[in-house]
Amino acid sequence: MAEAADLRGVKVMVIDDSNTIRRSAEIFLVQAGCQVVLAEDGFDALAKIADHQPAVIFCDILMPRLDGYQTCALIKKNHRFRATPVIMLSSKDGLFDRARGRMVGSDRYLTKPFTKDSLLQTVAAFSLPSA
């Protein structure tokens, strides 16, 4: 895959309460050379985001305590992270879910289960300078 080499060193945060989804994303991203920061929920992510300063954030929508919409809104309200792309992850692919994601500032919507290619293409689209 051509873009895999281009992703070396890109720091990506994956926020998901599913260990399986976090692990799958981590494997795909590490194979592509990305640095990966994992978070189990929104509170965990908000505690880690300032320390790690990821270039791209994937955020599950349905999580306990602080859902993905709330987490995305809090990230986007912080002036330091306003420009950081947040990609919503969900098993639901409804128009309402996509619209709600846009309203809180998400940059894209990726449906689960995602493929390795769709995950890496999304990282490349938001982390690499435009040619």
Sequence and secondary structure as in RCSB ss.txt:
>XXXX:A:sequence
MAEAADLRGVKVMVIDDSNTIRRSAEIFLVQAGCQVVLAEDGFDALAKIADHQPAVIFCDILMPRLDGYQTCALI
KKNHRFRATPVIMLSSKDGLFDRARGRMVGSDRYLTKPFTKDSLLQTVAAFSLPSA
>XXXX:A:secstr
 GGGGGGTT EEEEE S HHHHHHHHHHHHHTT EEEEESSHHHHHHHHHHH  SEEEEESS SSS HHHHHHHH
HHSTTTTTS EEEEES   HHHHHHHHHTT SEEEESS  HHHHHHHHHHHHS   
